[in-house]
Amino acid sequence: MEEVSKTQNQNISVFMPKEIEENGKVILTEGDVESSGEKFVPEEIERDKELYSRGSTALKEGKVIEGTVIAIHGNDVMVDIGFKSEGIISMDQFSDKTTAIGEKISVFLEALEDENGQVVISKKKADFIRVWDTIREAYDSKECVEGKIKKRIKGGMVVDLMGVDAFLPGSQIALRPVPNFDDLVGKTMEFRVIKLNKMRRNIVISHRIILEEQREDQRKSLLEKITEGAIVEGVVKNITDFGVFIDLGGMDGLLHITDMSWTRINHPSEMVKINDKINVMILKYDKEKQRISLGLKQLVPSPWENVEEKFKQDSKIEGKVVNLTKYGAFIRLDEGVEGLIHVSEMSWTKHVNHPSEILEVGQEIECVVLDVDKENHKISLGLKQLEPNPWEIAAEKYPQGTRVSGTVRNLTAFGAFIEIEEGIEGLIHISDISWTRRVNHPSEFFKRGQKIEAVVLEIDPENHRIALGYKQLEEDPWPELSEKYNDRAETEGKIIHMTDRGVIVELPDGVEGFVPVTQLGKRVDKPQDAFSEGDILPLKVIEFEPTDRRIVLSVNAYFESRDQQDLDRYLAAHPTKTIQLGEVAKVMRSKPKDEDIDK
C-alpha cells in the first residue's frame, strides 16, 4: 500500500492518499486507514473526505483562479489556491518583481499535480489571459497602448504591456537607428500592436509606426506652409563634412556649411550638435525632388552690404590670417568678411611656392585692397603692394641697350636666366648667344654661377620680364661676311658636326656653314661613311643669306674648275669606310665556288 502524507486541515489530522480519485472524488477505504497503523474516528474521516472532495471539484485546470501569497523564499513565491498543496511561482513573474505575504493574486492553473504532487500555476499566463481581450481590441482598432521598457534582449527590447511581456524589435523603436538601447530601459512610451499569437502568447509592438504617422502628418502640415524665405524650427538630425541635415518635422532639409555662417568654419560641428533645436530659413524648395535647402547665416544681416565703402580699393587695411592654401592666404578683415592674398601677390621678386613661406595662421598683417566683388563676396588683397615695385625701378634703371653684369642662375633648353640684382632676372634666349655659331644648348657657353655680361634688349615691368643678349656684346659680323663670302667665293672649312643631311663646317672667320650630303664631292649615303669631324674640306659658296645667317657650301662646285687629278687626290684622302651594296655584289661575283676550292 502506498504511503500517505499527513496534512493539517481545520486542526484535524488525517491521512489522505496522494493520487487516488475517481470522478473528482477521493476514495479512502477503511483498509487504507487501518494499514497506516493509526486509529481514527469514523466521523472525522467522513468530514475530511467531504472537505477534500469539495475543494478538488472547485479547481479546474486551464482556468484563472485566485490565490494568496503565503510565503516568500528568495526568488520563490508560495501561493495558496485552496488545494491540498501550495503552488510556487518565480518572483520574475511579477512585473515590478515585488509582492507581499497576504496579497491576493490571479494565477493560471496549469495542473493540479505534477509528477511530484505539486500544483503547477503561472501568474504570467494569468496576466496574459486577463489583458488579452484588451490587447486584441487595441490591435484590431490600431489604437495606441502604453508600456514600460523592461530590459534589452537580442534583437530588441522587452516591454511591460499592461502586466504582460511584449517584444519590441530594434527596428521598430525609432525612425533612426538607436545608438544605445540601454538608455531606453525604464522609459514609458506609446506603442502600436503589430502582431499577435495567442497560442504562443506572442505580442509584437512598434513605436516607429506611431512616429511615422506623426511624421507624415507633420510633413503634410509643413508642405502647406513651406515657402522660400520662411523661417522654421528644426532639429539637427545628422552632421557631415559638407553640412547638416535638419528634421523640419516630416521632412529633412540640408543646411550647407557655406550657409551656416558669414565667417569661415572648418566643420559644421563647430556650430551645432545632434538633437539641437535651431531656427533656419528656407532658401529653396524643389517640389519634384522633394529637396529643401536651408540657411542659418541668412537670419542675420549680411556683413557684405557696405563692404565697398568699408574696404575701398587701393586702401591699406589690417587683418588676421585664418587659412592657408596652396594658392593663397585667406585674411579675416571683419566679422563674416574675408579676403584672399594670392601667392602671386605676396612678393615682387621671390617665387612663392606656398603661402606658409611668408605667412602663418593667426598672424596679424597689413595688406592692400586690390579689388572688391560684392556680388560674389570676394575681396582680392595684395601683400607686395606695400613696397615699391622693383620692376618699375628696374625699367628706369636698365633702359634698352644698357650693358649689365649678372650671375647665371639657371640653364634651360631655350636659354639662360641671369640675375642682374636680387629678385630681378633676365633671359638670354638661345638665339641671342652667338652671331656665327649654331647653339644646341646654353651649356655650350655658360655654367651656373658664372659671372657674365649681357645687353638689355627689352624690359617689360608689367609682366616682370627682361630680355638680354650675349652676342650683342659684339658687332654683328654678317655685313662684313657678306662681302667676303659672296656667291661662288672659294674657301675651306673644318667639319665640326655631322648629320644624315650633311656636315656643319667652321670657316676661317669662325662662322659656320652647311655642306649638304650631296655636295661632299663623292657619293655616300651619310657623311660618316667617308668623313670624320676635324676633316678639312675645299669649298665654294653656293648660297649666302645674311638675313637668316646662313651659308651653304659645296665640294662638288669647288672641283668643277679643277683637274681630275685634284679630285682623285681628294677622293683618295676620303675613302669610303663602309662597303656599298654595289661593291658587295662585285665581291660575291668574284668569290670562288666550292668546287674550285676542292680542285
ABEGO torsion letter per residue (X at the ends): XBBBBBBBBGGBBBBBBAABBBGGBBBBBAAAAAAAGBBBBAAAAAAAAAAAAAAAAABBBGBBBBBBBABBBEABBBBBAGBABBBBBBAAABAAGBBBBGBBBBBBBABABBAAGBBBBBAAAAAAAAAAAAAAAAAAAGBBBBBBBABBBBGEBBBBBGGBBBBBBAAAABABBBABAAAABGBBBBBBBABBBAAAGBBBBBAAAAAAAAAAAAAAAAAAABBBGBBBBBBBABBBAAEBBBBAGGBBBBBBAAAABABBBABAAAABBBGBBBBBBBABBBAAAGBBBBBAAAABBBAAAAAAAABBBGBBBBBBBABBBAAEBBBBABBGBBBBBBAAAABAABBBABAAAABBBGBBBBBBBABBBAAAGBBBBBAAAABBBAAAAAAAABBBGBBBBBBBABBBAAEBBBBABBGBBBBBBAAAABAABBBABAAAABBBGBBBBBBBABBBAAAGBBBBBAAAABBBAAAAAAAABBBGBBBBBBBABBBAAEBBBBBAAGBBBBBBAAAAGBBBABAAAABBBGBBBBBBBABBBAAAGBBBBBAAAAAAABBAAAAAAAAAABBBABBBAAAAAAAAAABBBAAAAAX
